[in-house]
Amino acid sequence: MEIRKELLRQIPKVDEVLARPAVAQLAENGRSAVTQAVRQVTEGLRQGILEGEAPDVSVEQVERLVLAAVEQAGRMSLRPVINATGIVLHTNLGRAVLSHQVAQHVMEVAENYNTLEYSCEAGRRGSRYDHVEQLLCRLTGAEAALVVNNNAAAVMLILGTMAKDRNIIVSRGELVEIGGSFRVPEIMEQSNSTLVEVGTTNKTHPQDYERAIDEQTAALLKVHTSNYKILGFTEEVSTEELVEIGHRRGLPVIYDLGSGALADLDAYGIGSEPTVQQAMASGADVVSFSGDKLLGGPQAGIILGKAGWIAAMKKNPLTRALRIDKLTLAALEATLRIYQEPEQVAKQIPTYQMLSMGLPELKARGRRLLRRLNQVPGLHGTLAEEQGQVGGGSVPTQMIPTWAVAVQHETVSVGEMEKRLRFCRIPVIARVSKDRLLLDMRTTQPEYFDYLARCFAEITGQASPEETE
Ligand SMILES: *Cc1c(COP(=O)(O)O)cnc(C)c1O
């Protein structure tokens, strides 16, 4: 009891903490944030003592806690991290990374007035949808194009325009759920169209579609099962067959392609995803896909198709609610322009730069990091051949061989290192496997190697990770 009272009495006064030179210096460019941090820290100590703890309440310790709290509070919530997981399109880490050039263009548009809905040639109002439509048509062979917020929005707009109050036929093998929030059946409900499921999970035949068609049918839908594969005793109706059936019965065919690769992934030795060009060539009337999966651009939903359908979608009031923002549009146009020169894709689009890295190159990168990390006292790194993933619900069964740096420390556990890395100034997201911390060289960029070495030194040394610079 006495000790508790004594401790409470010893907690430094707010003014005393504010008078410390380091704290006073911080307060010069933000007095209220610092005062708030001091109150928060002293209140935290008080609560701790009342709950029976006996914390260090020296003014030096309070100062340290205040400096850390101010730093923490000043950090952006959405900020860059180092992706050491090897998953190239990591949905939780922002999917596709934009190139510096593309990001530069986004900044230029952001910092200035721009041609978002203005035509300089005509001297009057233009359409935001004009900036990428021609480009998309040239690249894919589509008649017309429209871009919206994301692919989920694209599918909703397509169904709401083409099948409102009517039926859509889809195979049971293609009722996908993506990331827990995009479910084909639920999107259908939202768009006021009714889902007619045909076939079974593993097998759907042409006759299944034929038999389900009636006067309520508005379209046939094909969904690319981008994040899973049904293997074994399976049968699906190809897009070409579906188009043949649909067109014979006077019905359009919609194809939700999901990942939407414009470049042929076969060329990168990582399995085959249908390309957008192939999807268009199959005769589908409307095709949609994401901007931030295998396209390697910003979050967007790209819709390609027959001019009549695209025109109807542009008129749908829903389009206004799902519309794409100017920064996204700037990033999308800059990304699509790279595809005009196919040999530039692997050079300029980070997703393809990473996917196209060969094993020798990855191993050499690993050696360079290893040399730096092995200078950190107590740290032991080795090179390990591992299996990586494309991610982003793309190329589901495909594992891509890769090289990782596997790290262990004499005294700090692998789990503890993994956690502390997440608290560094630029957080490092790593994987733990078989009691080793893995840094996959496919997604870990060399420009961060020095930073990584400093980071490991800090998190395994005496300094607290909050102080990592
Ligand atoms: C990823 C995906 C979606 C959702 O796309 P978002 O751009 O994330 O909204 C829809 N359908 C399929 C088949 C997908 O793979």
The ligand as an SDF file (V2000), in Angstrom:
LIG
                    3D

 15 15  0  0  0  0  0  0  0  0999 V2000
  -10.2340  -11.0240  -57.7140 C   0  0  0  0  0  0  0  0  0  0  0  0
  -11.4870  -11.4130  -58.3740 C   0  0  0  0  0  0  0  0  0  0  0  0
  -12.6320  -10.6130  -58.2620 C   0  0  0  0  0  0  0  0  0  0  0  0
  -12.6440   -9.3650  -57.4230 C   0  0  0  0  0  0  0  0  0  0  0  0
  -11.8230   -8.3970  -57.9810 O   0  0  0  0  0  0  0  0  0  0  0  0
  -11.4380   -7.0810  -57.1370 P   0  0  0  0  0  0  0  0  0  0  0  0
  -10.6970   -6.2420  -58.1260 O   0  0  0  0  0  0  0  0  0  0  0  0
  -10.6310   -7.5320  -55.9740 O   0  0  0  0  0  0  0  0  0  0  0  0
  -12.7270   -6.4550  -56.7190 O   0  0  0  0  0  0  0  0  0  0  0  0
  -13.7690  -11.0190  -58.9310 C   0  0  0  0  0  0  0  0  0  0  0  0
  -13.7890  -12.1580  -59.6550 N   0  0  0  0  0  0  0  0  0  0  0  0
  -12.7090  -12.9470  -59.7850 C   0  0  0  0  0  0  0  0  0  0  0  0
  -12.8150  -14.1990  -60.6030 C   0  0  0  0  0  0  0  0  0  0  0  0
  -11.5200  -12.5990  -59.1550 C   0  0  0  0  0  0  0  0  0  0  0  0
  -10.4390  -13.3780  -59.2760 O   0  0  0  0  0  0  0  0  0  0  0  0
  1  2  1  0
  2  3  1  0
  2 14  2  0
  3  4  1  0
  3 10  2  0
  4  5  1  0
  5  6  1  0
  6  7  2  0
  6  8  1  0
  6  9  1  0
 10 11  1  0
 11 12  2  0
 12 13  1  0
 12 14  1  0
 14 15  1  0
M  END
$$$$
